């Protein structure tokens, strides 16, 4: 387990760095944004991805997350911020919202792969989009070396062991038990295994729900690895990126901007 899995402020700062340097420019390639652009992040955690927008004085910034603890942390992190009145944090299931406010940009970074029934979700989230809105998503394809989020394991061996998450469920579960992982971690790893998302299935979901892909990049080295591991980002090799399914094994994250 890495420090960022227990030190939430460190994780918050890493999100802030990557969103400022890579996510916002990625979105800006598809639309013009300014302080009047409204932002919604679904699965916001402590709100690190939203900080660059708040820092720039965006007037309407909203984060929603299921975890009351993470939302409480988020409120504490922004308590002294100059523009704290511009951001709203909501601890709620997105499906329980019936008063649909429309946003110019929706952000989901490293969240969609944790959601059950992604087909239902991608249909539902249209309720928050304007015809001119952009929806940014980034996720690690399930088949990539650490697509099972095993870096969160307490076992030093398993946290650094690539690809073992693609083992059949009984073997995967047995390996976690042998390594001494606690039951809560085993349950979390099994849930990720259930919800893991491939590039191919994600793009089928987009097509089924009539989304347009405005921009897409597959990364061999995740932009977030710069702040986490001091590695320089690298887009996926064109030949590998062009081969469905095969590319999933070597793509550490996929960036998308989509629209309706």
LOZA-837005 format. One record per residue (C-alpha): x negated, y negated, z; residue in three letters. Coordinates in Angstrom, 1 decimal, padded with zeros to 4 digits. Layout:
LOZA-837005
<r><u>X</u><v>Y</v><w>Z</w><r>ALA</r></r>
...
end
This chain:
LOZA-837005
<r><u>000.0</u><v>000.0</v><w>000.0</w><r>UNK</r></r>
<r><u>-001.3</u><v>-003.4</v><w>-001.0</w><r>UNK</r></r>
<r><u>-001.2</u><v>-006.5</v><w>001.2</w><r>UNK</r></r>
<r><u>001.4</u><v>-008.2</v><w>-001.0</w><r>UNK</r></r>
<r><u>003.9</u><v>-005.5</v><w>000.0</w><r>UNK</r></r>
<r><u>003.8</u><v>-006.6</v><w>003.6</w><r>UNK</r></r>
<r><u>002.7</u><v>-010.3</v><w>003.3</w><r>UNK</r></r>
<r><u>005.7</u><v>-011.9</v><w>001.8</w><r>UNK</r></r>
<r><u>004.1</u><v>-015.3</v><w>001.6</w><r>UNK</r></r>
<r><u>001.3</u><v>-013.9</v><w>-000.5</w><r>UNK</r></r>
<r><u>003.8</u><v>-012.3</v><w>-002.8</w><r>UNK</r></r>
<r><u>005.7</u><v>-015.6</v><w>-003.0</w><r>UNK</r></r>
<r><u>002.6</u><v>-017.5</v><w>-004.0</w><r>UNK</r></r>
<r><u>001.7</u><v>-014.9</v><w>-006.7</w><r>UNK</r></r>
<r><u>005.2</u><v>-015.3</v><w>-008.2</w><r>UNK</r></r>
<r><u>004.8</u><v>-019.0</v><w>-008.2</w><r>UNK</r></r>
<r><u>001.5</u><v>-018.8</v><w>-010.0</w><r>UNK</r></r>
<r><u>002.6</u><v>-016.5</v><w>-012.7</w><r>UNK</r></r>
<r><u>005.9</u><v>-018.2</v><w>-013.4</w><r>UNK</r></r>
<r><u>004.3</u><v>-021.6</v><w>-013.6</w><r>UNK</r></r>
<r><u>001.5</u><v>-020.4</v><w>-015.9</w><r>UNK</r></r>
<r><u>003.2</u><v>-017.8</v><w>-018.1</w><r>UNK</r></r>
<r><u>006.9</u><v>-017.5</v><w>-017.7</w><r>UNK</r></r>
<r><u>007.9</u><v>-021.2</v><w>-018.1</w><r>UNK</r></r>
<r><u>005.8</u><v>-021.6</v><w>-021.3</w><r>UNK</r></r>
<r><u>007.3</u><v>-018.4</v><w>-022.6</w><r>UNK</r></r>
<r><u>010.8</u><v>-019.7</v><w>-022.2</w><r>UNK</r></r>
<r><u>009.8</u><v>-023.1</v><w>-023.6</w><r>UNK</r></r>
<r><u>008.9</u><v>-021.5</v><w>-026.9</w><r>UNK</r></r>
<r><u>012.7</u><v>-020.8</v><w>-027.3</w><r>UNK</r></r>
<r><u>014.3</u><v>-023.9</v><w>-025.8</w><r>UNK</r></r>
<r><u>013.6</u><v>-027.4</v><w>-024.5</w><r>UNK</r></r>
<r><u>013.9</u><v>-027.7</v><w>-020.7</w><r>UNK</r></r>
<r><u>013.9</u><v>-030.6</v><w>-018.4</w><r>UNK</r></r>
<r><u>015.0</u><v>-031.5</v><w>-014.8</w><r>UNK</r></r>
<r><u>018.7</u><v>-031.3</v><w>-015.9</w><r>UNK</r></r>
<r><u>018.3</u><v>-027.7</v><w>-017.0</w><r>UNK</r></r>
<r><u>020.1</u><v>-025.4</v><w>-014.5</w><r>UNK</r></r>
<r><u>018.3</u><v>-022.3</v><w>-013.3</w><r>UNK</r></r>
<r><u>019.7</u><v>-019.0</v><w>-011.8</w><r>UNK</r></r>
<r><u>017.5</u><v>-016.2</v><w>-010.6</w><r>UNK</r></r>
<r><u>019.1</u><v>-012.9</v><w>-010.0</w><r>UNK</r></r>
<r><u>017.2</u><v>-010.8</v><w>-007.5</w><r>UNK</r></r>
<r><u>015.2</u><v>-013.8</v><w>-006.3</w><r>UNK</r></r>
<r><u>013.7</u><v>-012.3</v><w>-003.2</w><r>UNK</r></r>
<r><u>012.0</u><v>-015.1</v><w>-001.3</w><r>UNK</r></r>
<r><u>012.3</u><v>-017.4</v><w>-004.3</w><r>UNK</r></r>
<r><u>008.6</u><v>-017.6</v><w>-005.5</w><r>UNK</r></r>
<r><u>009.6</u><v>-017.5</v><w>-009.2</w><r>UNK</r></r>
<r><u>011.8</u><v>-020.6</v><w>-008.6</w><r>UNK</r></r>
<r><u>009.2</u><v>-022.7</v><w>-006.9</w><r>UNK</r></r>
<r><u>007.7</u><v>-024.2</v><w>-010.2</w><r>UNK</r></r>
<r><u>011.2</u><v>-025.4</v><w>-011.1</w><r>UNK</r></r>
<r><u>011.8</u><v>-026.9</v><w>-007.7</w><r>UNK</r></r>
<r><u>008.4</u><v>-028.5</v><w>-007.7</w><r>UNK</r></r>
<r><u>009.2</u><v>-030.2</v><w>-011.0</w><r>UNK</r></r>
<r><u>012.4</u><v>-031.7</v><w>-009.5</w><r>UNK</r></r>
<r><u>015.0</u><v>-029.5</v><w>-011.4</w><r>UNK</r></r>
<r><u>018.3</u><v>-030.6</v><w>-010.0</w><r>UNK</r></r>
<r><u>020.2</u><v>-027.3</v><w>-009.9</w><r>UNK</r></r>
<r><u>018.2</u><v>-024.2</v><w>-008.9</w><r>UNK</r></r>
<r><u>020.0</u><v>-021.1</v><w>-007.5</w><r>UNK</r></r>
<r><u>018.7</u><v>-017.8</v><w>-006.3</w><r>UNK</r></r>
<r><u>020.8</u><v>-014.8</v><w>-005.4</w><r>UNK</r></r>
<r><u>019.7</u><v>-011.6</v><w>-003.7</w><r>UNK</r></r>
<r><u>021.3</u><v>-008.6</v><w>-001.9</w><r>UNK</r></r>
<r><u>018.8</u><v>-008.9</v><w>001.0</w><r>UNK</r></r>
<r><u>019.8</u><v>-011.2</v><w>003.7</w><r>UNK</r></r>
<r><u>016.3</u><v>-011.0</v><w>005.2</w><r>UNK</r></r>
<r><u>014.6</u><v>-012.1</v><w>002.0</w><r>UNK</r></r>
<r><u>017.1</u><v>-015.0</v><w>001.6</w><r>UNK</r></r>
<r><u>016.4</u><v>-016.1</v><w>005.1</w><r>UNK</r></r>
<r><u>012.7</u><v>-016.0</v><w>004.3</w><r>UNK</r></r>
<r><u>013.3</u><v>-018.1</v><w>001.2</w><r>UNK</r></r>
<r><u>015.1</u><v>-020.7</v><w>003.1</w><r>UNK</r></r>
<r><u>012.2</u><v>-020.9</v><w>005.6</w><r>UNK</r></r>
<r><u>009.6</u><v>-021.2</v><w>002.8</w><r>UNK</r></r>
<r><u>011.5</u><v>-024.2</v><w>001.3</w><r>UNK</r></r>
<r><u>012.4</u><v>-025.8</v><w>004.6</w><r>UNK</r></r>
<r><u>009.9</u><v>-028.6</v><w>004.3</w><r>UNK</r></r>
<r><u>010.0</u><v>-028.9</v><w>000.5</w><r>UNK</r></r>
<r><u>010.5</u><v>-032.4</v><w>-000.9</w><r>UNK</r></r>
<r><u>013.3</u><v>-031.1</v><w>-003.2</w><r>UNK</r></r>
<r><u>014.8</u><v>-028.6</v><w>-000.8</w><r>UNK</r></r>
<r><u>018.3</u><v>-030.0</v><w>-001.4</w><r>UNK</r></r>
<r><u>018.1</u><v>-029.0</v><w>-005.1</w><r>UNK</r></r>
<r><u>017.9</u><v>-025.3</v><w>-004.4</w><r>UNK</r></r>
<r><u>020.6</u><v>-023.0</v><w>-003.1</w><r>UNK</r></r>
<r><u>020.0</u><v>-019.4</v><w>-001.9</w><r>UNK</r></r>
<r><u>022.8</u><v>-016.9</v><w>-001.8</w><r>UNK</r></r>
<r><u>022.8</u><v>-013.5</v><w>000.0</w><r>UNK</r></r>
<r><u>025.4</u><v>-011.6</v><w>-002.0</w><r>UNK</r></r>
<r><u>026.1</u><v>-008.9</v><w>-004.4</w><r>UNK</r></r>
<r><u>026.2</u><v>-010.5</v><w>-007.9</w><r>UNK</r></r>
<r><u>029.3</u><v>-008.4</v><w>-008.7</w><r>UNK</r></r>
<r><u>031.2</u><v>-010.0</v><w>-005.8</w><r>UNK</r></r>
<r><u>031.0</u><v>-013.4</v><w>-007.4</w><r>UNK</r></r>
<r><u>034.3</u><v>-014.4</v><w>-009.1</w><r>UNK</r></r>
<r><u>033.7</u><v>-018.2</v><w>-009.6</w><r>UNK</r></r>
<r><u>031.4</u><v>-018.0</v><w>-012.5</w><r>UNK</r></r>
<r><u>029.1</u><v>-021.1</v><w>-012.8</w><r>UNK</r></r>
<r><u>027.3</u><v>-021.3</v><w>-016.1</w><r>UNK</r></r>
<r><u>023.6</u><v>-021.8</v><w>-016.2</w><r>UNK</r></r>
<r><u>021.2</u><v>-022.9</v><w>-018.9</w><r>UNK</r></r>
<r><u>018.5</u><v>-020.3</v><w>-017.9</w><r>UNK</r></r>
<r><u>018.8</u><v>-017.0</v><w>-016.0</w><r>UNK</r></r>
<r><u>015.6</u><v>-015.4</v><w>-014.8</w><r>UNK</r></r>
<r><u>015.0</u><v>-011.8</v><w>-013.8</w><r>UNK</r></r>
<r><u>011.4</u><v>-010.7</v><w>-013.3</w><r>UNK</r></r>
<r><u>010.7</u><v>-007.2</v><w>-012.1</w><r>UNK</r></r>
<r><u>014.3</u><v>-006.7</v><w>-011.1</w><r>UNK</r></r>
<r><u>016.3</u><v>-005.1</v><w>-013.9</w><r>UNK</r></r>
<r><u>014.4</u><v>-001.8</v><w>-013.5</w><r>UNK</r></r>
<r><u>015.9</u><v>-001.5</v><w>-009.9</w><r>UNK</r></r>
<r><u>019.5</u><v>-002.0</v><w>-010.9</w><r>UNK</r></r>
<r><u>021.9</u><v>001.0</v><w>-011.2</w><r>UNK</r></r>
<r><u>024.0</u><v>001.1</v><w>-014.3</w><r>UNK</r></r>
<r><u>022.1</u><v>-001.5</v><w>-016.3</w><r>UNK</r></r>
<r><u>024.7</u><v>-001.3</v><w>-019.1</w><r>UNK</r></r>
<r><u>027.4</u><v>-002.6</v><w>-016.7</w><r>UNK</r></r>
<r><u>025.1</u><v>-005.3</v><w>-015.4</w><r>UNK</r></r>
<r><u>024.1</u><v>-006.7</v><w>-018.8</w><r>UNK</r></r>
<r><u>027.7</u><v>-007.0</v><w>-019.7</w><r>UNK</r></r>
<r><u>028.7</u><v>-008.6</v><w>-016.4</w><r>UNK</r></r>
<r><u>025.9</u><v>-011.2</v><w>-016.4</w><r>UNK</r></r>
<r><u>027.3</u><v>-012.8</v><w>-019.6</w><r>UNK</r></r>
<r><u>029.8</u><v>-014.5</v><w>-017.3</w><r>UNK</r></r>
<r><u>027.0</u><v>-016.8</v><w>-016.2</w><r>UNK</r></r>
<r><u>025.7</u><v>-017.7</v><w>-019.7</w><r>UNK</r></r>
<r><u>026.6</u><v>-020.6</v><w>-021.9</w><r>UNK</r></r>
<r><u>026.5</u><v>-020.1</v><w>-025.7</w><r>UNK</r></r>
<r><u>023.3</u><v>-022.1</v><w>-025.6</w><r>UNK</r></r>
<r><u>021.8</u><v>-020.4</v><w>-022.6</w><r>UNK</r></r>
<r><u>018.6</u><v>-018.3</v><w>-022.5</w><r>UNK</r></r>
<r><u>018.1</u><v>-015.2</v><w>-020.4</w><r>UNK</r></r>
<r><u>014.5</u><v>-014.3</v><w>-019.4</w><r>UNK</r></r>
<r><u>013.7</u><v>-010.8</v><w>-018.3</w><r>UNK</r></r>
<r><u>010.5</u><v>-009.0</v><w>-017.6</w><r>UNK</r></r>
<r><u>010.1</u><v>-005.4</v><w>-016.5</w><r>UNK</r></r>
<r><u>007.5</u><v>-002.6</v><w>-016.4</w><r>UNK</r></r>
<r><u>008.5</u><v>000.2</v><w>-018.7</w><r>UNK</r></r>
<r><u>009.2</u><v>003.4</v><w>-016.7</w><r>UNK</r></r>
<r><u>006.6</u><v>005.5</v><w>-018.5</w><r>UNK</r></r>
<r><u>003.6</u><v>003.1</v><w>-017.9</w><r>UNK</r></r>
<r><u>000.9</u><v>004.2</v><w>-015.5</w><r>UNK</r></r>
<r><u>002.5</u><v>002.7</v><w>-012.4</w><r>UNK</r></r>
<r><u>006.1</u><v>002.5</v><w>-013.6</w><r>UNK</r></r>
<r><u>007.2</u><v>004.3</v><w>-010.5</w><r>UNK</r></r>
<r><u>006.0</u><v>001.5</v><w>-008.3</w><r>UNK</r></r>
<r><u>003.8</u><v>004.0</v><w>-006.5</w><r>UNK</r></r>
<r><u>001.4</u><v>001.2</v><w>-005.6</w><r>UNK</r></r>
<r><u>003.7</u><v>000.6</v><w>-002.7</w><r>UNK</r></r>
<r><u>003.0</u><v>004.0</v><w>-001.2</w><r>UNK</r></r>
<r><u>001.1</u><v>004.2</v><w>002.1</w><r>UNK</r></r>
<r><u>-001.0</u><v>007.0</v><w>000.8</w><r>UNK</r></r>
<r><u>-004.3</u><v>005.6</v><w>-000.6</w><r>UNK</r></r>
<r><u>-004.4</u><v>008.4</v><w>-003.1</w><r>UNK</r></r>
<r><u>-000.8</u><v>008.1</v><w>-004.4</w><r>UNK</r></r>
<r><u>-000.9</u><v>004.3</v><w>-004.5</w><r>UNK</r></r>
<r><u>-003.7</u><v>004.6</v><w>-007.0</w><r>UNK</r></r>
<r><u>-002.5</u><v>007.7</v><w>-008.9</w><r>UNK</r></r>
<r><u>-001.1</u><v>006.9</v><w>-012.3</w><r>UNK</r></r>
<r><u>001.8</u><v>008.7</v><w>-014.1</w><r>UNK</r></r>
<r><u>002.7</u><v>011.1</v><w>-011.2</w><r>UNK</r></r>
<r><u>006.1</u><v>009.4</v><w>-011.0</w><r>UNK</r></r>
<r><u>007.1</u><v>011.1</v><w>-014.3</w><r>UNK</r></r>
<r><u>006.9</u><v>014.5</v><w>-012.8</w><r>UNK</r></r>
<r><u>010.2</u><v>016.4</v><w>-012.4</w><r>UNK</r></r>
<r><u>012.1</u><v>015.2</v><w>-009.4</w><r>UNK</r></r>
<r><u>011.5</u><v>018.2</v><w>-007.2</w><r>UNK</r></r>
<r><u>007.7</u><v>018.1</v><w>-007.8</w><r>UNK</r></r>
<r><u>007.7</u><v>014.3</v><w>-007.4</w><r>UNK</r></r>
<r><u>009.5</u><v>014.5</v><w>-004.1</w><r>UNK</r></r>
<r><u>007.2</u><v>017.4</v><w>-002.8</w><r>UNK</r></r>
<r><u>004.1</u><v>015.4</v><w>-003.6</w><r>UNK</r></r>
<r><u>005.4</u><v>012.4</v><w>-001.7</w><r>UNK</r></r>
<r><u>006.1</u><v>014.6</v><w>001.3</w><r>UNK</r></r>
<r><u>002.7</u><v>016.4</v><w>001.2</w><r>UNK</r></r>
<r><u>001.0</u><v>012.9</v><w>001.1</w><r>UNK</r></r>
<r><u>002.8</u><v>012.0</v><w>004.3</w><r>UNK</r></r>
<r><u>005.1</u><v>009.3</v><w>003.0</w><r>UNK</r></r>
<r><u>007.9</u><v>008.4</v><w>005.3</w><r>UNK</r></r>
<r><u>011.5</u><v>009.2</v><w>004.4</w><r>UNK</r></r>
<r><u>012.4</u><v>005.6</v><w>003.6</w><r>UNK</r></r>
<r><u>009.5</u><v>005.4</v><w>001.1</w><r>UNK</r></r>
<r><u>010.5</u><v>008.7</v><w>-000.5</w><r>UNK</r></r>
<r><u>014.1</u><v>007.5</v><w>-000.8</w><r>UNK</r></r>
<r><u>012.8</u><v>004.2</v><w>-002.4</w><r>UNK</r></r>
<r><u>010.6</u><v>006.0</v><w>-004.8</w><r>UNK</r></r>
<r><u>013.4</u><v>008.4</v><w>-005.8</w><r>UNK</r></r>
<r><u>015.7</u><v>005.4</v><w>-006.4</w><r>UNK</r></r>
<r><u>013.2</u><v>003.8</v><w>-008.7</w><r>UNK</r></r>
<r><u>013.0</u><v>007.1</v><w>-010.5</w><r>UNK</r></r>
<r><u>016.7</u><v>007.0</v><w>-011.0</w><r>UNK</r></r>
<r><u>016.8</u><v>003.4</v><w>-012.3</w><r>UNK</r></r>
<r><u>013.6</u><v>003.3</v><w>-014.2</w><r>UNK</r></r>
<r><u>014.0</u><v>001.6</v><w>-017.6</w><r>UNK</r></r>
<r><u>012.3</u><v>002.3</v><w>-020.9</w><r>UNK</r></r>
<r><u>011.8</u><v>-000.3</v><w>-023.7</w><r>UNK</r></r>
<r><u>013.9</u><v>001.8</v><w>-026.0</w><r>UNK</r></r>
<r><u>016.9</u><v>002.1</v><w>-023.6</w><r>UNK</r></r>
<r><u>016.7</u><v>-001.6</v><w>-022.7</w><r>UNK</r></r>
<r><u>016.9</u><v>-002.6</v><w>-026.3</w><r>UNK</r></r>
<r><u>019.8</u><v>-000.2</v><w>-027.0</w><r>UNK</r></r>
<r><u>021.6</u><v>-001.9</v><w>-024.1</w><r>UNK</r></r>
<r><u>020.9</u><v>-005.3</v><w>-025.6</w><r>UNK</r></r>
<r><u>022.3</u><v>-004.2</v><w>-029.0</w><r>UNK</r></r>
<r><u>025.4</u><v>-002.6</v><w>-027.4</w><r>UNK</r></r>
<r><u>026.2</u><v>-005.9</v><w>-025.6</w><r>UNK</r></r>
<r><u>025.5</u><v>-008.1</v><w>-028.6</w><r>UNK</r></r>
<r><u>022.5</u><v>-009.9</v><w>-027.2</w><r>UNK</r></r>
<r><u>020.0</u><v>-011.5</v><w>-029.6</w><r>UNK</r></r>
<r><u>016.3</u><v>-011.2</v><w>-028.9</w><r>UNK</r></r>
<r><u>014.8</u><v>-014.6</v><w>-029.3</w><r>UNK</r></r>
<r><u>011.3</u><v>-013.7</v><w>-028.2</w><r>UNK</r></r>
<r><u>009.6</u><v>-010.5</v><w>-027.1</w><r>UNK</r></r>
<r><u>006.0</u><v>-009.5</v><w>-026.1</w><r>UNK</r></r>
<r><u>004.7</u><v>-006.2</v><w>-024.8</w><r>UNK</r></r>
<r><u>001.6</u><v>-006.6</v><w>-022.6</w><r>UNK</r></r>
<r><u>-001.2</u><v>-004.1</v><w>-022.2</w><r>UNK</r></r>
<r><u>-002.3</u><v>-006.2</v><w>-019.2</w><r>UNK</r></r>
<r><u>000.5</u><v>-007.8</v><w>-017.2</w><r>UNK</r></r>
<r><u>000.2</u><v>-011.7</v><w>-016.9</w><r>UNK</r></r>
<r><u>000.7</u><v>-011.2</v><w>-013.2</w><r>UNK</r></r>
<r><u>-002.5</u><v>-009.1</v><w>-013.0</w><r>UNK</r></r>
<r><u>-004.5</u><v>-012.4</v><w>-013.3</w><r>UNK</r></r>
<r><u>-003.5</u><v>-013.5</v><w>-009.8</w><r>UNK</r></r>
<r><u>-003.2</u><v>-010.0</v><w>-008.4</w><r>UNK</r></r>
<r><u>-006.4</u><v>-008.3</v><w>-009.7</w><r>UNK</r></r>
<r><u>-008.3</u><v>-011.1</v><w>-011.5</w><r>UNK</r></r>
<r><u>-007.7</u><v>-009.5</v><w>-014.9</w><r>UNK</r></r>
<r><u>-007.2</u><v>-011.5</v><w>-018.1</w><r>UNK</r></r>
<r><u>-003.8</u><v>-010.8</v><w>-019.7</w><r>UNK</r></r>
<r><u>-003.8</u><v>-009.0</v><w>-023.0</w><r>UNK</r></r>
<r><u>-000.9</u><v>-008.4</v><w>-025.4</w><r>UNK</r></r>
<r><u>-000.3</u><v>-004.8</v><w>-026.4</w><r>UNK</r></r>
<r><u>-002.3</u><v>-003.7</v><w>-029.5</w><r>UNK</r></r>
<r><u>-000.1</u><v>-004.1</v><w>-032.6</w><r>UNK</r></r>
<r><u>-000.3</u><v>-000.5</v><w>-033.6</w><r>UNK</r></r>
<r><u>000.7</u><v>000.8</v><w>-030.2</w><r>UNK</r></r>
<r><u>003.5</u><v>-001.8</v><w>-029.9</w><r>UNK</r></r>
<r><u>005.0</u><v>-000.6</v><w>-033.1</w><r>UNK</r></r>
<r><u>005.4</u><v>003.0</v><w>-032.0</w><r>UNK</r></r>
<r><u>008.6</u><v>003.5</v><w>-030.0</w><r>UNK</r></r>
<r><u>008.3</u><v>005.6</v><w>-026.8</w><r>UNK</r></r>
<r><u>004.5</u><v>006.0</v><w>-027.2</w><r>UNK</r></r>
<r><u>004.1</u><v>002.3</v><w>-026.3</w><r>UNK</r></r>
<r><u>005.9</u><v>002.8</v><w>-023.0</w><r>UNK</r></r>
<r><u>003.0</u><v>004.8</v><w>-021.7</w><r>UNK</r></r>
<r><u>000.5</u><v>001.9</v><w>-022.1</w><r>UNK</r></r>
<r><u>002.6</u><v>-001.3</v><w>-021.7</w><r>UNK</r></r>
<r><u>002.4</u><v>-002.7</v><w>-018.2</w><r>UNK</r></r>
<r><u>005.2</u><v>-005.2</v><w>-018.7</w><r>UNK</r></r>
<r><u>007.6</u><v>-006.5</v><w>-021.4</w><r>UNK</r></r>
<r><u>008.7</u><v>-010.1</v><w>-021.6</w><r>UNK</r></r>
<r><u>012.0</u><v>-011.0</v><w>-023.3</w><r>UNK</r></r>
<r><u>014.1</u><v>-014.1</v><w>-023.9</w><r>UNK</r></r>
<r><u>017.5</u><v>-013.2</v><w>-025.0</w><r>UNK</r></r>
<r><u>020.7</u><v>-015.1</v><w>-025.8</w><r>UNK</r></r>
<r><u>024.4</u><v>-014.4</v><w>-026.6</w><r>UNK</r></r>
end
